[in-house]
Amino acid sequence: MDTATPFPASANASSDRLHQDLVAQLQRSALFRDYQKSFEITTGLPLTIRGVGSFQPPWHGARRTNAFCAMMASRNKTCSACLQMQQRMEAEARDGARSFECFAGLSDSAVPVRVGDQVVAFLQTGQVMLRPPSKARFRQTLRQVAGWGEKIDEAQLRKTYFATRVLPRRHYDSILLLLSIFAQHLSSLSNQLMMQQAAEENPVVTRARQFIAEHHGEEISLGQLAQAVHMSRFYFCKVFKEGTGLTFVEYLARARVETVKKLLLNPHKRMSESAYEAGFQSLSQFNRIFRRFVGESPTGYRRRLPGSGPDPLSRAA
């Protein structure tokens, strides 16, 4: 059975609500908070995570906010310019880390966090310059701010502007690479949280999940599952989607992917064995669905596991 059914459209209210709750859980998670603290201490840069479509300024309440950016955020026009840049960044950073330079010459960057093939949030850092500030660029910035009709303390603005952190581009690119790797960890956590969210449902869905947990290594049809919980296929689909935010095939695919990830913790377990044991019917199906839900290939995922050796897929019988 091919479980590569598309996610619900983002316009789906139930799916959107689940994604909003998911981002809130990521923000509160020990994994993110510990990484955020270590990242900020090590790099001296701020780090935040914001949900897709958020209208809140990305650095609202963030630690280590650049003093110049904080001054700009306190003014309506300059804050609006920042939000417009964030919207552009959100639109263009869905395929990977992207950096943008604001009107004043400071760079911000966004790294997507995915649940399956959907981007649900962005890790953001920046508020740095990739080349030293110049008097000419500062005068240009002053003219832009004045053109917006904003009144600002020029001496204080100058002080904060020239105190902005400057990083070599190579150094900054390395920081973004670290964030991209961390985003993959968050994507994995997101998949687990989605499964946990799906656990908060009525008894019918609980029985369905239990049936899937016991039989996901076999071929399971929608008809079999509906019969097991004593419902019509139509009504079961409605109840299951309302209770979990996922269709039956989406949930089954996630369950199988999570099983494979656990099996791969054994460095002697062949990739093909893990895939078939979890219920995938072919390696091509497995590769496609794993990449969709994890955001990378099974081979790439396994290489990052502790104690992993050469890719066992090449030895698969």
C-alpha positions as CSV (number, residue, x, y, z in Angstrom):
1,M,0.0,0.0,0.0
2,D,1.4,3.4,-1.0
3,T,1.1,5.8,1.9
4,A,2.5,8.8,0.0
5,T,-0.8,10.7,0.3
6,P,-0.4,14.5,0.4
7,F,-0.8,16.4,3.7
8,P,-4.0,18.3,4.2
9,A,-3.9,21.8,2.7
10,S,-2.6,24.4,5.1
11,A,-6.0,26.1,4.8
12,N,-7.4,23.1,6.8
13,A,-8.3,24.6,10.2
14,S,-7.6,21.4,12.1
15,S,-4.2,21.0,10.5
16,D,-3.3,24.7,11.1
17,R,-4.3,24.4,14.8
18,L,-2.2,21.3,15.2
19,H,0.8,23.1,13.6
20,Q,0.4,26.1,15.9
21,D,0.3,23.9,18.9
22,L,3.3,22.0,17.6
23,V,5.4,25.2,17.3
24,A,4.4,26.2,20.8
25,Q,5.6,22.8,22.1
26,L,8.8,23.1,20.2
27,Q,9.4,26.5,21.8
28,R,8.9,25.0,25.3
29,S,10.8,21.8,24.6
30,A,14.0,21.1,26.6
31,L,15.8,20.3,23.3
32,F,15.2,23.8,21.8
33,R,15.7,25.7,25.1
34,D,19.0,23.9,25.8
35,Y,20.2,24.4,22.2
36,Q,19.1,28.1,22.2
37,K,21.1,28.8,25.4
38,S,24.2,27.0,24.1
39,F,23.9,28.6,20.7
40,E,23.6,32.1,22.1
41,I,26.5,31.7,24.6
42,T,28.8,30.2,22.0
43,T,28.0,32.6,19.1
44,G,26.8,35.7,20.9
45,L,23.9,35.8,18.4
46,P,20.2,35.6,19.2
47,L,18.2,32.5,18.3
48,T,14.4,32.2,18.0
49,I,11.8,30.0,16.5
50,R,8.7,31.4,14.9
51,G,5.7,29.7,13.4
52,V,4.8,30.1,9.7
53,G,2.6,33.1,9.1
54,S,3.3,34.7,12.5
55,F,2.7,38.4,12.6
56,Q,4.8,38.9,15.7
57,P,8.2,40.5,15.3
58,P,10.7,37.6,15.3
59,W,12.9,39.1,18.0
60,H,10.1,40.1,20.4
61,G,11.3,39.1,23.9
62,A,14.5,37.5,22.6
63,R,17.7,37.6,24.5
64,R,20.9,39.1,23.0
65,T,18.9,41.4,20.6
66,N,21.0,43.8,18.7
67,A,20.7,47.3,20.3
68,F,20.4,49.0,16.9
69,C,17.7,46.6,15.8
70,A,15.8,47.2,19.1
71,M,15.8,50.9,18.4
72,M,14.5,50.3,14.9
73,A,11.8,47.9,16.2
74,S,10.5,50.6,18.5
75,R,9.4,52.8,15.5
76,N,6.4,52.1,13.4
77,K,7.9,52.6,9.9
78,T,11.2,50.8,10.7
79,C,9.4,47.9,12.4
80,S,7.1,47.6,9.3
81,A,10.2,47.4,7.1
82,C,11.5,44.6,9.3
83,L,8.2,42.7,9.2
84,Q,8.2,43.0,5.4
85,M,11.7,41.5,5.2
86,Q,10.5,38.7,7.5
87,Q,7.6,37.9,5.2
88,R,10.0,37.8,2.2
89,M,12.3,35.6,4.1
90,E,9.5,33.2,5.0
91,A,8.4,33.0,1.4
92,E,11.9,32.3,0.1
93,A,13.5,30.2,2.8
94,R,11.2,27.1,2.5
95,D,13.8,25.0,0.6
96,G,16.7,25.8,3.0
97,A,18.6,28.4,4.9
98,R,18.4,31.9,3.4
99,S,19.9,35.2,4.5
100,F,18.6,38.7,3.8
101,E,20.1,42.1,4.3
102,C,17.9,44.9,5.7
103,F,17.9,48.5,4.6
104,A,20.6,49.3,7.2
105,G,23.0,46.5,6.1
106,L,22.3,44.0,8.8
107,S,21.7,40.4,7.9
108,D,19.0,38.1,9.3
109,S,18.7,34.4,8.4
110,A,16.0,31.8,8.5
111,V,16.2,28.0,8.5
112,P,13.0,26.0,7.9
113,V,11.7,23.3,10.3
114,R,9.5,20.8,8.6
115,V,6.9,18.2,9.6
116,G,7.0,15.9,6.6
117,D,7.0,18.1,3.5
118,Q,5.4,21.0,5.2
119,V,7.3,23.9,6.7
120,V,5.8,24.7,10.1
121,A,8.4,27.1,11.6
122,F,11.7,28.9,11.0
123,L,14.8,29.1,13.2
124,Q,16.0,32.6,12.9
125,T,19.3,34.3,13.8
126,G,21.3,37.2,12.6
127,Q,21.3,40.9,13.4
128,V,24.9,41.0,12.3
129,M,26.9,42.7,9.6
130,L,28.9,40.6,7.1
131,R,31.2,43.6,6.4
132,P,32.3,46.4,8.7
133,P,29.9,49.4,9.0
134,S,30.8,52.5,7.1
135,K,30.0,56.1,7.5
136,A,28.5,56.2,4.1
137,R,26.1,53.4,4.9
138,F,25.2,55.0,8.2
139,R,24.3,58.3,6.4
140,Q,22.2,56.3,4.0
141,T,20.4,54.7,6.9
142,L,19.8,58.0,8.5
143,R,18.3,59.4,5.3
144,Q,16.0,56.3,5.0
145,V,14.8,56.7,8.6
146,A,14.2,60.5,8.1
147,G,12.4,59.7,4.9
148,W,9.9,57.6,6.8
149,G,9.3,60.6,9.1
150,E,10.8,58.9,12.2
151,K,12.5,61.0,14.8
152,I,15.4,59.3,16.5
153,D,18.4,60.1,18.6
154,E,21.2,60.3,16.0
155,A,24.0,60.0,18.5
156,Q,22.5,56.9,20.1
157,L,21.7,55.4,16.7
158,R,25.3,56.0,15.6
159,K,26.6,54.3,18.8
160,T,24.5,51.2,18.4
161,Y,25.0,51.0,14.6
162,F,28.8,51.0,14.8
163,A,28.7,48.6,17.8
164,T,26.9,45.9,15.7
165,R,28.6,42.6,15.6
166,V,30.6,41.9,12.4
167,L,31.2,38.3,11.3
168,P,33.2,37.0,8.4
169,R,30.8,35.4,5.9
170,R,32.6,32.0,6.2
171,H,32.1,32.1,10.0
172,Y,28.4,33.0,9.5
173,D,27.8,30.3,6.9
174,S,29.2,27.8,9.4
175,I,26.7,29.0,12.0
176,L,23.9,28.5,9.5
177,L,25.0,25.0,8.8
178,L,24.8,24.2,12.5
179,L,21.3,25.6,12.5
180,S,20.3,23.5,9.5
181,I,21.5,20.4,11.3
182,F,19.6,21.4,14.4
183,A,16.5,22.0,12.3
184,Q,16.6,18.4,11.3
185,H,16.6,17.3,14.9
186,L,13.6,19.6,15.5
187,S,11.8,18.1,12.5
188,S,12.3,14.6,14.0
189,L,11.0,15.9,17.4
190,S,8.0,17.4,15.5
191,N,7.1,14.1,14.0
192,Q,7.1,12.5,17.5
193,L,5.0,15.4,18.9
194,M,2.5,15.0,16.1
195,M,2.2,11.3,17.1
196,Q,1.7,12.3,20.7
197,Q,-0.9,14.9,19.8
198,A,-2.8,12.2,17.9
199,A,-3.0,10.3,21.2
200,E,-5.5,12.9,22.6
201,E,-8.7,11.5,21.1
202,N,-11.9,9.6,21.7
203,P,-11.9,5.8,22.5
204,V,-12.6,4.9,18.9
205,V,-9.4,6.6,17.7
206,T,-7.5,5.1,20.6
207,R,-8.5,1.6,19.5
208,A,-7.6,2.4,15.9
209,R,-4.1,3.6,17.0
210,Q,-3.7,0.5,19.0
211,F,-4.6,-1.6,16.0
212,I,-2.1,0.2,13.8
213,A,0.6,-0.2,16.5
214,E,0.0,-3.9,16.6
215,H,-0.3,-4.5,12.8
216,H,1.7,-1.7,11.1
217,G,4.3,-4.3,10.0
218,E,1.6,-5.9,7.9
219,E,-0.5,-4.6,5.0
220,I,-3.4,-2.8,6.5
221,S,-6.4,-1.5,4.6
222,L,-8.8,1.2,5.6
223,G,-11.6,-1.3,5.4
224,Q,-9.8,-3.6,7.9
225,L,-9.3,-0.8,10.3
226,A,-12.8,0.5,10.1
227,Q,-14.1,-3.0,10.6
228,A,-11.9,-3.5,13.7
229,V,-13.4,-0.4,15.4
230,H,-17.0,-1.3,14.1
231,M,-17.5,1.7,11.9
232,S,-18.3,2.4,8.3
233,R,-15.3,3.5,6.3
234,F,-16.7,7.0,5.7
235,Y,-17.6,7.7,9.3
236,F,-14.3,6.3,10.5
237,C,-12.3,8.5,8.2
238,K,-14.2,11.6,9.5
239,V,-13.7,10.6,13.2
240,F,-10.0,9.7,12.8
241,K,-9.2,12.9,10.9
242,E,-11.0,15.1,13.5
243,G,-9.3,13.3,16.4
244,T,-5.7,13.3,15.1
245,G,-5.5,15.9,12.3
246,L,-4.1,13.1,10.1
247,T,-5.6,10.8,7.6
248,F,-5.3,7.0,8.1
249,V,-2.5,6.7,5.5
250,E,-0.6,9.7,6.9
251,Y,-0.7,8.3,10.5
252,L,0.3,4.8,9.3
253,A,3.2,6.2,7.4
254,R,4.4,8.2,10.4
255,A,4.1,5.1,12.6
256,R,6.2,3.1,10.2
257,V,8.9,5.8,9.9
258,E,9.2,6.0,13.7
259,T,9.6,2.3,13.8
260,V,12.4,2.3,11.3
261,K,14.2,5.1,13.2
262,K,14.1,3.0,16.3
263,L,15.3,-0.1,14.4
264,L,18.2,1.8,12.9
265,L,19.6,2.5,16.4
266,N,21.0,-1.0,16.0
267,P,24.1,-0.5,13.9
268,H,24.0,-4.1,12.7
269,K,20.4,-3.9,11.4
270,R,20.2,-3.6,7.6
271,M,18.2,-0.7,6.2
272,S,16.2,-3.0,4.0
273,E,15.4,-5.3,7.0
274,S,14.2,-2.3,9.0
275,A,12.0,-1.0,6.2
276,Y,10.3,-4.3,5.5
277,E,9.9,-5.0,9.2
278,A,8.1,-1.7,9.7
279,G,5.7,-2.6,6.9
280,F,7.0,-0.8,3.8
281,Q,6.3,-2.8,0.7
282,S,9.3,-1.6,-1.4
283,L,12.6,0.3,-0.8
284,S,11.6,3.0,-3.3
285,Q,8.4,3.6,-1.3
286,F,10.4,3.5,1.9
287,N,13.0,6.0,0.6
288,R,10.3,8.4,-0.7
289,I,8.2,8.4,2.5
290,F,11.1,8.5,4.9
291,R,12.6,11.6,3.1
292,R,9.1,13.2,3.2
293,F,8.6,12.8,6.9
294,V,12.2,13.2,8.2
295,G,13.5,15.7,5.7
296,E,16.5,13.7,4.6
297,S,17.3,10.3,3.0
298,P,17.5,7.2,5.2
299,T,21.1,6.9,4.3
300,G,21.9,10.5,5.5
301,Y,19.9,9.9,8.6
302,R,21.7,6.7,9.5
303,R,25.1,8.3,8.9
304,R,24.4,10.7,11.8
305,L,23.5,8.0,14.3
306,P,26.1,7.2,16.9
307,G,28.2,4.1,16.1
308,S,26.9,4.0,12.5
309,G,29.1,2.2,10.0
310,P,28.9,2.0,6.2
311,D,25.4,2.3,4.8
312,P,23.8,-1.1,5.2
313,L,21.3,-0.4,2.3
314,S,24.1,-1.2,-0.2
315,R,24.4,-4.7,1.4
316,A,20.6,-5.3,1.4
317,A,19.6,-8.6,-0.1
